[in-house]
Amino acid sequence: MKPEKSDTLGEGDDPTGAFGKRNGLAYGLMGFALAFAALPLYVILPNHYAREFGVPLTTLGAVLLGARLFDAFIDPALGRLTDRLFARSVRAVLVLGAVAALLLAAGFALLFFPLVRQPHALVIWATAMLMLTYAGYSALSVAHQSWAAMLGGNEVQRSRIVAWREGLGLLGVVTASLLPVLLGLPATTAVFVVALLLGWLGWQRAVRPVPLPAGLAAPAELAAGSVWQPWRQPRFRRLMAVFMLNGIASAVPATLVLFFIQDRLAAPARLEPLFLGSYFLCAALSIPLWLALVRRLGLARSWLAGMLLAMSVFVWASQIAAGQTLAFALICALSGVALGADLALPSALLAGVIQVGSQPGAGAPGQAAGAYFGWWNFATKLNLALAAGLALPLLGLFGYAPGARDEAALQALVIAYCVLPCILKALAAAGLYGLLIRQPTPA
């Protein structure tokens, strides 16, 4: 692979220095667009289909589980494809990004504005459009994340690189939480399409990864077996175990938050943007604080602090009664601070694993980054699939339905929204301490 632009990083360059404000903004704009899509897909969509189209929770859970499992299982293959394209040229990765962005935009619009309304046809339509949307989203995410990992750097530098993407991503989430209520879904979709276009234009102008020296590895050699390379690393396996437990703990309340606000809290619809906006805005504002903590404690211990904060907040949330909107707004803000750690730190830990995991003959450090992020995104999507596929049907089984007001149904909602995430977070925190902090590996 040969350099294609004068701003390509070369040996000895400081990736953080090259990743200044201009390059950080150029790279991070795609993070804004991807996160903009994430909130409607994972938070608004289940509630929208249940209330607007009357899809039963059990059916909706099955559709989301199937589509998200499909999404999860294609990620490793997309990671391998990304590595092959990186071995060919950076331009090939950008072409993949453009195609994926088109698929994502089309699928997103058709998902929220279905062309059919009959119940059976609507379920089939939603399943097909979810698969199309997730395929575009996943291909774009894996390529974008791998790009940053290949820039290298130490713990603090890797954290800053991820912070650009996740910080702008959180701004995208805040925007996506406000626009559906303020302007409606049609305007939200139009803004998302524009954000995707600007994100791709910025991405192609961002600082580029180190090219492979000529003759070091051919594309076919790089791709052979690279999809399984991450699992040969004990450090990666331990990190993935913690990441999945923590991810499910975060995905369950993300799936149920609107049901909790509407039925347990009994809050008016006009306050939903306040709750969601404060959650994601505080997450964005907290990232510099977590980066400062990383300098003192390191990545793993800082992430552990975020988990402990999240557990404390959800214990408080379990005591919330109807009408306590101010208290819940504060809960949203504090849990947003904990979210900042989940967004900025695990990916930086993974980037360190990628650096030490490059095997002789496999190319320069990070050249198999797509394989790692393919499995990483596989775990993320599997978490979301399990959260929707298990939490929604179980709630229905225990008597909860949207609009429920009886005590037994609301208690089931509280257990699912507050207690279950605390248990999973506690298991993740124990795993993080036992597997990654007490058994450190240089990164």
VOVEXNU-945742 format. One record per residue (C-alpha): chain; x, y, z; residue number from 1. Coordinates in Angstrom, 3 decimals, m for minus. Layout:
% VOVEXNU-945742
[atom A,[X,Y,Z],NUM]
...
***
This chain:
% VOVEXNU-945742
[atom A,[0.000,0.000,0.000],1]
[atom A,[1.453,3.336,m0.914],2]
[atom A,[0.790,6.781,0.523],3]
[atom A,[m2.001,8.578,m1.271],4]
[atom A,[m1.883,11.936,0.444],5]
[atom A,[0.744,14.111,1.981],6]
[atom A,[m0.890,13.868,5.402],7]
[atom A,[m0.384,10.112,5.694],8]
[atom A,[1.346,9.246,8.977],9]
[atom A,[4.872,8.069,8.617],10]
[atom A,[7.223,6.250,10.956],11]
[atom A,[8.084,8.299,13.999],12]
[atom A,[5.085,10.626,13.662],13]
[atom A,[3.109,11.394,16.812],14]
[atom A,[m0.428,10.224,16.117],15]
[atom A,[m1.905,12.525,18.720],16]
[atom A,[m0.023,15.515,17.368],17]
[atom A,[m1.204,14.717,13.867],18]
[atom A,[m4.635,14.136,15.360],19]
[atom A,[m5.120,17.771,16.318],20]
[atom A,[m8.356,19.715,16.182],21]
[atom A,[m8.642,19.754,12.390],22]
[atom A,[m7.966,16.043,11.967],23]
[atom A,[m9.963,15.155,15.071],24]
[atom A,[m12.995,16.984,13.751],25]
[atom A,[m12.576,15.537,10.262],26]
[atom A,[m12.365,11.978,11.599],27]
[atom A,[m14.968,12.385,14.342],28]
[atom A,[m17.760,13.733,12.120],29]
[atom A,[m18.580,10.200,10.995],30]
[atom A,[m18.859,9.265,14.668],31]
[atom A,[m21.512,11.987,14.951],32]
[atom A,[m23.518,10.444,12.097],33]
[atom A,[m23.201,6.852,13.341],34]
[atom A,[m24.246,7.758,16.866],35]
[atom A,[m27.093,9.850,15.439],36]
[atom A,[m28.453,6.643,13.906],37]
[atom A,[m27.833,4.536,17.000],38]
[atom A,[m30.348,6.186,19.335],39]
[atom A,[m33.359,5.913,16.969],40]
[atom A,[m32.433,2.320,16.103],41]
[atom A,[m31.831,1.035,19.620],42]
[atom A,[m33.991,3.263,21.829],43]
[atom A,[m36.772,4.906,19.798],44]
[atom A,[m37.555,2.094,17.327],45]
[atom A,[m38.903,m0.523,19.816],46]
[atom A,[m41.169,2.053,21.446],47]
[atom A,[m42.218,3.482,18.053],48]
[atom A,[m43.291,0.119,16.601],49]
[atom A,[m45.055,m0.928,19.815],50]
[atom A,[m47.074,2.272,20.223],51]
[atom A,[m47.557,3.553,16.661],52]
[atom A,[m48.086,0.260,14.827],53]
[atom A,[m49.304,m1.924,17.695],54]
[atom A,[m46.654,m4.629,17.253],55]
[atom A,[m46.837,m6.948,20.315],56]
[atom A,[m43.763,m6.911,22.577],57]
[atom A,[m43.159,m10.634,22.075],58]
[atom A,[m43.188,m10.264,18.278],59]
[atom A,[m41.112,m7.114,18.440],60]
[atom A,[m38.562,m8.809,20.671],61]
[atom A,[m38.261,m11.723,18.222],62]
[atom A,[m37.793,m9.362,15.246],63]
[atom A,[m35.132,m7.324,17.035],64]
[atom A,[m33.362,m10.442,18.285],65]
[atom A,[m33.231,m12.004,14.824],66]
[atom A,[m32.107,m8.851,13.039],67]
[atom A,[m29.489,m8.012,15.657],68]
[atom A,[m28.132,m11.564,15.655],69]
[atom A,[m27.752,m11.293,11.888],70]
[atom A,[m26.008,m7.966,12.423],71]
[atom A,[m23.697,m9.455,15.043],72]
[atom A,[m22.683,m12.485,12.999],73]
[atom A,[m21.724,m10.495,9.891],74]
[atom A,[m19.314,m8.260,11.820],75]
[atom A,[m16.326,m10.669,11.851],76]
[atom A,[m16.652,m11.087,8.073],77]
[atom A,[m16.839,m7.303,7.676],78]
[atom A,[m13.710,m7.015,9.798],79]
[atom A,[m11.848,m9.390,7.500],80]
[atom A,[m13.084,m7.456,4.455],81]
[atom A,[m11.889,m4.205,6.030],82]
[atom A,[m8.402,m5.638,6.629],83]
[atom A,[m8.163,m6.769,3.001],84]
[atom A,[m9.198,m3.325,1.802],85]
[atom A,[m6.704,m1.603,4.096],86]
[atom A,[m4.002,m3.865,2.660],87]
[atom A,[m5.013,m2.762,m0.826],88]
[atom A,[m5.316,0.998,m0.235],89]
[atom A,[m6.877,3.558,2.079],90]
[atom A,[m8.988,4.733,m0.841],91]
[atom A,[m10.619,1.289,m1.051],92]
[atom A,[m11.723,1.632,2.583],93]
[atom A,[m13.254,5.019,1.841],94]
[atom A,[m15.183,3.526,m1.102],95]
[atom A,[m16.533,0.833,1.233],96]
[atom A,[m17.556,3.630,3.604],97]
[atom A,[m19.449,5.460,0.850],98]
[atom A,[m21.399,2.336,m0.190],99]
[atom A,[m22.179,1.476,3.427],100]
[atom A,[m23.396,5.025,4.087],101]
[atom A,[m25.832,4.779,1.165],102]
[atom A,[m27.234,1.474,2.460],103]
[atom A,[m27.557,2.901,5.953],104]
[atom A,[m29.399,6.032,4.802],105]
[atom A,[m31.850,4.053,2.645],106]
[atom A,[m32.551,1.427,5.291],107]
[atom A,[m33.033,4.001,8.052],108]
[atom A,[m35.610,5.982,6.071],109]
[atom A,[m37.570,2.898,4.961],110]
[atom A,[m37.556,1.485,8.491],111]
[atom A,[m39.207,4.482,10.108],112]
[atom A,[m41.485,5.155,7.123],113]
[atom A,[m42.666,1.676,6.057],114]
[atom A,[m44.470,1.271,2.755],115]
[atom A,[m46.754,m1.401,4.226],116]
[atom A,[m49.085,m1.331,7.244],117]
[atom A,[m50.735,m4.769,7.386],118]
[atom A,[m49.496,m6.492,10.581],119]
[atom A,[m47.899,m9.558,8.960],120]
[atom A,[m46.348,m7.577,6.097],121]
[atom A,[m45.119,m4.924,8.549],122]
[atom A,[m43.197,m7.509,10.571],123]
[atom A,[m41.511,m8.865,7.423],124]
[atom A,[m40.764,m5.327,6.223],125]
[atom A,[m39.263,m4.311,9.562],126]
[atom A,[m37.055,m7.411,9.630],127]
[atom A,[m35.743,m6.809,6.092],128]
[atom A,[m35.125,m3.092,6.635],129]
[atom A,[m33.393,m3.742,9.948],130]
[atom A,[m31.023,m6.191,8.243],131]
[atom A,[m30.259,m3.664,5.481],132]
[atom A,[m29.741,m0.832,7.971],133]
[atom A,[m27.574,m2.895,10.285],134]
[atom A,[m25.410,m4.137,7.396],135]
[atom A,[m24.622,m0.575,6.317],136]
[atom A,[m24.139,0.590,9.891],137]
[atom A,[m21.788,m2.280,10.746],138]
[atom A,[m19.596,m1.980,7.651],139]
[atom A,[m19.212,1.743,8.240],140]
[atom A,[m18.505,1.326,11.976],141]
[atom A,[m15.865,m1.392,11.588],142]
[atom A,[m13.947,0.556,8.929],143]
[atom A,[m14.137,3.808,10.908],144]
[atom A,[m13.036,2.256,14.207],145]
[atom A,[m10.205,0.286,12.588],146]
[atom A,[m8.874,3.478,11.021],147]
[atom A,[m8.312,5.046,14.456],148]
[atom A,[m6.781,1.885,15.965],149]
[atom A,[m4.178,1.778,13.179],150]
[atom A,[m2.914,5.224,14.164],151]
[atom A,[m1.278,3.720,17.272],152]
[atom A,[m0.056,5.699,20.303],153]
[atom A,[0.198,5.115,24.062],154]
[atom A,[m2.719,4.843,26.513],155]
[atom A,[m3.344,8.583,26.773],156]
[atom A,[m2.975,9.110,23.014],157]
[atom A,[m5.298,6.224,22.183],158]
[atom A,[m7.837,7.606,24.646],159]
[atom A,[m7.729,11.004,22.960],160]
[atom A,[m8.225,9.478,19.533],161]
[atom A,[m11.252,7.516,20.711],162]
[atom A,[m12.513,10.598,22.587],163]
[atom A,[m12.763,12.582,19.331],164]
[atom A,[m14.972,9.906,17.809],165]
[atom A,[m17.071,9.235,20.905],166]
[atom A,[m17.330,12.885,21.965],167]
[atom A,[m18.719,13.941,18.603],168]
[atom A,[m20.782,10.767,18.627],169]
[atom A,[m22.424,11.828,21.862],170]
[atom A,[m23.275,15.179,20.331],171]
[atom A,[m24.953,13.184,17.574],172]
[atom A,[m26.932,11.216,20.135],173]
[atom A,[m28.038,14.400,21.922],174]
[atom A,[m29.187,15.819,18.581],175]
[atom A,[m31.036,12.598,17.760],176]
[atom A,[m32.752,12.627,21.152],177]
[atom A,[m34.104,16.146,20.615],178]
[atom A,[m35.028,16.252,16.927],179]
[atom A,[m37.786,13.565,16.864],180]
[atom A,[m39.715,15.428,19.567],181]
[atom A,[m38.998,18.958,18.362],182]
[atom A,[m39.217,18.497,14.575],183]
[atom A,[m40.524,14.974,14.006],184]
[atom A,[m39.095,11.872,12.356],185]
[atom A,[m39.065,13.251,8.754],186]
[atom A,[m36.762,16.143,9.743],187]
[atom A,[m34.667,13.773,11.860],188]
[atom A,[m34.144,11.496,8.860],189]
[atom A,[m33.162,14.423,6.610],190]
[atom A,[m30.620,15.681,9.145],191]
[atom A,[m29.188,12.174,9.469],192]
[atom A,[m28.635,11.869,5.707],193]
[atom A,[m26.833,15.235,5.653],194]
[atom A,[m24.725,14.168,8.659],195]
[atom A,[m23.676,10.985,6.838],196]
[atom A,[m22.584,12.982,3.797],197]
[atom A,[m20.580,15.469,5.864],198]
[atom A,[m19.099,12.618,7.892],199]
[atom A,[m17.770,10.848,4.822],200]
[atom A,[m16.402,14.074,3.306],201]
[atom A,[m14.610,14.844,6.567],202]
[atom A,[m13.311,11.295,6.959],203]
[atom A,[m11.552,11.297,3.594],204]
[atom A,[m9.695,14.456,4.674],205]
[atom A,[m8.576,13.076,8.059],206]
[atom A,[m5.040,11.918,8.865],207]
[atom A,[m4.413,8.465,7.406],208]
[atom A,[m2.925,5.298,8.955],209]
[atom A,[0.632,4.104,8.401],210]
[atom A,[0.915,2.277,5.069],211]
[atom A,[2.385,m1.197,4.865],212]
[atom A,[5.993,m1.110,3.612],213]
[atom A,[6.203,m2.514,0.109],214]
[atom A,[6.549,m6.289,0.080],215]
[atom A,[5.952,m6.775,3.814],216]
[atom A,[2.643,m8.551,3.338],217]
[atom A,[0.438,m9.188,0.345],218]
[atom A,[m3.310,m8.692,0.750],219]
[atom A,[m3.990,m12.444,0.512],220]
[atom A,[m1.388,m13.204,3.177],221]
[atom A,[m2.796,m10.557,5.459],222]
[atom A,[m6.342,m11.843,5.150],223]
[atom A,[m5.534,m15.547,5.623],224]
[atom A,[m6.671,m16.522,9.104],225]
[atom A,[m6.807,m12.928,10.326],226]
[atom A,[m10.470,m13.243,11.304],227]
[atom A,[m9.479,m15.673,14.123],228]
[atom A,[m6.245,m13.946,15.131],229]
[atom A,[m7.784,m11.913,17.991],230]
[atom A,[m8.949,m15.040,19.842],231]
[atom A,[m5.376,m16.309,20.082],232]
[atom A,[m4.683,m13.538,22.579],233]
[atom A,[m5.581,m14.267,26.231],234]
[atom A,[m5.766,m10.512,26.884],235]
[atom A,[m8.376,m10.106,24.141],236]
[atom A,[m10.466,m12.991,25.440],237]
[atom A,[m10.461,m11.528,28.949],238]
[atom A,[m11.335,m8.055,27.688],239]
[atom A,[m14.206,m9.431,25.594],240]
[atom A,[m15.693,m11.284,28.570],241]
[atom A,[m15.792,m8.076,30.603],242]
[atom A,[m17.006,m6.011,27.652],243]
[atom A,[m19.952,m8.330,26.971],244]
[atom A,[m21.143,m8.430,30.575],245]
[atom A,[m20.883,m4.667,30.852],246]
[atom A,[m22.502,m4.196,27.447],247]
[atom A,[m25.589,m6.244,28.298],248]
[atom A,[m25.873,m4.294,31.545],249]
[atom A,[m25.992,m1.071,29.506],250]
[atom A,[m28.167,m2.386,26.678],251]
[atom A,[m31.078,m3.522,28.867],252]
[atom A,[m31.892,m0.058,30.305],253]
[atom A,[m31.279,1.548,26.898],254]
[atom A,[m33.995,m0.700,25.469],255]
[atom A,[m36.411,m0.045,28.331],256]
[atom A,[m35.800,3.597,29.240],257]
[atom A,[m38.780,5.058,27.370],258]
[atom A,[m41.117,2.463,28.871],259]
[atom A,[m39.756,3.352,32.337],260]
[atom A,[m40.211,7.093,31.750],261]
[atom A,[m43.722,6.759,30.363],262]
[atom A,[m45.151,4.155,32.743],263]
[atom A,[m43.103,3.995,35.973],264]
[atom A,[m42.225,7.688,36.154],265]
[atom A,[m45.499,8.725,34.439],266]
[atom A,[m43.703,11.741,32.998],267]
[atom A,[m45.232,13.847,30.191],268]
[atom A,[m43.837,13.293,26.711],269]
[atom A,[m42.375,16.802,26.597],270]
[atom A,[m39.824,15.793,29.276],271]
[atom A,[m38.396,12.838,27.327],272]
[atom A,[m35.876,15.026,25.447],273]
[atom A,[m34.752,16.456,28.814],274]
[atom A,[m34.011,13.005,30.217],275]
[atom A,[m32.327,11.609,27.105],276]
[atom A,[m30.538,14.863,26.322],277]
[atom A,[m29.106,15.239,29.846],278]
[atom A,[m27.944,11.614,29.753],279]
[atom A,[m25.982,11.937,26.536],280]
[atom A,[m24.851,15.521,27.087],281]
[atom A,[m23.361,14.624,30.471],282]
[atom A,[m21.667,11.624,28.842],283]
[atom A,[m20.042,13.940,26.286],284]
[atom A,[m19.008,16.493,28.897],285]
[atom A,[m17.558,13.787,31.144],286]
[atom A,[m15.078,12.430,28.587],287]
[atom A,[m12.337,14.992,29.415],288]
[atom A,[m12.753,14.047,33.103],289]
[atom A,[m12.292,10.365,32.327],290]
[atom A,[m9.234,11.146,30.197],291]
[atom A,[m7.759,13.074,33.126],292]
[atom A,[m8.451,10.098,35.390],293]
[atom A,[m6.714,7.775,32.906],294]
[atom A,[m3.494,9.765,33.411],295]
[atom A,[m3.677,9.018,37.139],296]
[atom A,[m5.182,5.525,37.314],297]
[atom A,[m4.781,4.004,33.850],298]
[atom A,[m7.500,2.772,31.497],299]
[atom A,[m8.691,m0.334,33.339],300]
[atom A,[m9.017,1.243,36.794],301]
[atom A,[m10.764,4.284,35.348],302]
[atom A,[m13.281,2.020,33.604],303]
[atom A,[m13.843,0.215,36.908],304]
[atom A,[m14.655,3.559,38.536],305]
[atom A,[m17.256,4.173,35.832],306]
[atom A,[m18.897,0.800,36.514],307]
[atom A,[m19.110,1.503,40.241],308]
[atom A,[m20.725,4.875,39.545],309]
[atom A,[m23.297,3.263,37.218],310]
[atom A,[m24.264,0.668,39.845],311]
[atom A,[m24.781,3.358,42.481],312]
[atom A,[m27.030,5.325,40.132],313]
[atom A,[m29.217,2.347,39.183],314]
[atom A,[m29.707,1.416,42.831],315]
[atom A,[m31.107,4.927,43.321],316]
[atom A,[m33.272,4.611,40.191],317]
[atom A,[m34.968,1.514,41.645],318]
[atom A,[m36.436,3.740,44.392],319]
[atom A,[m37.929,6.329,42.035],320]
[atom A,[m41.692,6.820,42.283],321]
[atom A,[m44.165,8.329,39.818],322]
[atom A,[m43.788,12.070,39.374],323]
[atom A,[m40.205,12.351,40.698],324]
[atom A,[m39.001,13.895,37.450],325]
[atom A,[m36.274,16.099,38.957],326]
[atom A,[m34.686,13.158,40.736],327]
[atom A,[m34.808,11.090,37.555],328]
[atom A,[m33.205,13.919,35.564],329]
[atom A,[m30.312,13.848,38.040],330]
[atom A,[m30.130,10.058,37.705],331]
[atom A,[m29.932,10.466,33.907],332]
[atom A,[m27.128,13.008,34.275],333]
[atom A,[m25.060,10.814,36.622],334]
[atom A,[m25.602,7.671,34.566],335]
[atom A,[m24.503,9.739,31.549],336]
[atom A,[m21.228,10.468,33.329],337]
[atom A,[m20.773,6.718,33.820],338]
[atom A,[m21.591,6.178,30.128],339]
[atom A,[m18.669,8.448,29.222],340]
[atom A,[m16.309,5.858,30.688],341]
[atom A,[m18.005,3.013,28.770],342]
[atom A,[m17.636,4.882,25.490],343]
[atom A,[m14.122,6.292,25.742],344]
[atom A,[m12.153,3.640,27.638],345]
[atom A,[m12.921,0.072,26.433],346]
[atom A,[m12.081,0.857,22.790],347]
[atom A,[m8.810,2.420,23.922],348]
[atom A,[m8.035,m0.767,25.861],349]
[atom A,[m8.766,m2.761,22.706],350]
[atom A,[m6.407,m0.558,20.674],351]
[atom A,[m3.651,m1.463,23.150],352]
[atom A,[m4.459,m5.155,22.767],353]
[atom A,[m4.225,m4.772,18.979],354]
[atom A,[m0.785,m3.175,19.263],355]
[atom A,[0.707,m5.989,21.338],356]
[atom A,[m1.157,m8.665,19.393],357]
[atom A,[0.344,m8.073,15.962],358]
[atom A,[2.075,m11.297,15.040],359]
[atom A,[5.322,m11.557,13.102],360]
[atom A,[4.627,m11.729,9.408],361]
[atom A,[1.103,m10.365,9.734],362]
[atom A,[1.994,m6.843,8.780],363]
[atom A,[2.615,m3.663,10.692],364]
[atom A,[1.018,m3.213,14.134],365]
[atom A,[m2.715,m2.761,13.785],366]
[atom A,[m2.954,m4.104,10.227],367]
[atom A,[m5.483,m6.720,11.445],368]
[atom A,[m7.479,m4.061,13.302],369]
[atom A,[m10.565,m4.843,11.233],370]
[atom A,[m10.661,m8.410,12.584],371]
[atom A,[m10.500,m7.148,16.156],372]
[atom A,[m13.207,m4.540,15.652],373]
[atom A,[m15.324,m7.013,13.731],374]
[atom A,[m15.460,m9.238,16.821],375]
[atom A,[m15.800,m6.168,19.063],376]
[atom A,[m18.853,m4.992,17.152],377]
[atom A,[m20.127,m8.580,17.102],378]
[atom A,[m20.122,m8.473,20.908],379]
[atom A,[m21.801,m5.049,20.959],380]
[atom A,[m24.612,m6.182,18.661],381]
[atom A,[m25.013,m9.488,20.503],382]
[atom A,[m25.472,m7.522,23.726],383]
[atom A,[m28.202,m5.413,22.123],384]
[atom A,[m29.845,m8.476,20.600],385]
[atom A,[m29.962,m10.280,23.928],386]
[atom A,[m31.240,m7.178,25.700],387]
[atom A,[m34.164,m6.752,23.298],388]
[atom A,[m34.777,m10.429,22.623],389]
[atom A,[m34.883,m11.399,26.297],390]
[atom A,[m36.007,m8.303,28.230],391]
[atom A,[m39.067,m7.447,26.112],392]
[atom A,[m40.607,m10.960,25.976],393]
[atom A,[m39.891,m11.514,29.695],394]
[atom A,[m41.642,m8.268,30.552],395]
[atom A,[m44.633,m9.412,28.531],396]
[atom A,[m44.537,m12.796,30.265],397]
[atom A,[m44.645,m11.110,33.691],398]
[atom A,[m47.656,m9.024,32.745],399]
[atom A,[m46.147,m5.737,31.597],400]
[atom A,[m47.459,m4.020,28.463],401]
[atom A,[m47.022,m0.408,27.305],402]
[atom A,[m49.381,1.778,29.316],403]
[atom A,[m49.555,m0.601,32.314],404]
[atom A,[m50.219,0.968,35.717],405]
[atom A,[m50.783,m2.031,38.034],406]
[atom A,[m48.144,m2.561,40.711],407]
[atom A,[m47.031,m6.062,39.670],408]
[atom A,[m46.362,m5.008,36.062],409]
[atom A,[m44.490,m1.882,37.144],410]
[atom A,[m42.411,m3.889,39.627],411]
[atom A,[m41.361,m6.199,36.792],412]
[atom A,[m40.325,m3.124,34.814],413]
[atom A,[m38.252,m1.811,37.751],414]
[atom A,[m36.470,m5.146,38.173],415]
[atom A,[m35.644,m5.315,34.471],416]
[atom A,[m34.599,m1.657,34.177],417]
[atom A,[m32.692,m1.203,37.461],418]
[atom A,[m31.887,m4.438,39.295],419]
[atom A,[m30.771,m6.649,36.409],420]
[atom A,[m28.252,m4.058,35.087],421]
[atom A,[m26.777,m3.713,38.592],422]
[atom A,[m26.203,m7.468,38.848],423]
[atom A,[m24.569,m7.597,35.413],424]
[atom A,[m22.435,m4.519,36.135],425]
[atom A,[m21.238,m6.122,39.381],426]
[atom A,[m20.169,m9.247,37.469],427]
[atom A,[m18.401,m7.088,34.864],428]
[atom A,[m16.610,m5.080,37.561],429]
[atom A,[m15.438,m8.271,39.279],430]
[atom A,[m14.199,m9.600,35.944],431]
[atom A,[m12.405,m6.363,35.112],432]
[atom A,[m10.590,m6.366,38.432],433]
[atom A,[m9.762,m10.070,38.429],434]
[atom A,[m8.897,m10.567,34.764],435]
[atom A,[m7.386,m7.261,33.630],436]
[atom A,[m6.231,m5.280,36.678],437]
[atom A,[m4.757,m8.088,38.793],438]
[atom A,[m3.310,m9.771,35.658],439]
[atom A,[m1.884,m6.798,33.728],440]
[atom A,[m0.363,m7.213,30.297],441]
[atom A,[1.799,m4.413,28.842],442]
[atom A,[m0.108,m2.455,26.205],443]
***
